[in-house]
Amino acid sequence: MSESSNIPNRVDRLENDAIDLKVAVSALISTTEVHQRNIEIMNRNIEINQRNIDAMLQLMTQSLQRMEVVELDIRGLQTENRRILDILQQRNTDDA
């Protein structure tokens, strides 16, 4: 008689275990979905940051190119100033 009364208990335990497994699987699926959304958001943020970095690098490159042009202009002006000073100094020595 104990075996026949034991069968419903086993069935109840199996049903409870099945319910527990379904709840656990459902929680895992929910957690996975949350993690997937977080990963997608992180990937979007990484893409945005990469575009911002690319834009900053482009601006820095353009600024460096402008600085090189300005540097060349300054060197040209310095050379021209030296030439003018040499001419003026030569005139002063000729006048003296």
Buried (B, 14 or more C-beta within 10 A) or exposed (E): EEEEEEEEEEEEEEEEEEEEEEEEEEEEEEEEEEEEEEEEEEEEEEEEEEEEEEEEEEEEEEEEEEEEEEEEEEEEEEEEEEEEEEEEEEEEEEEE
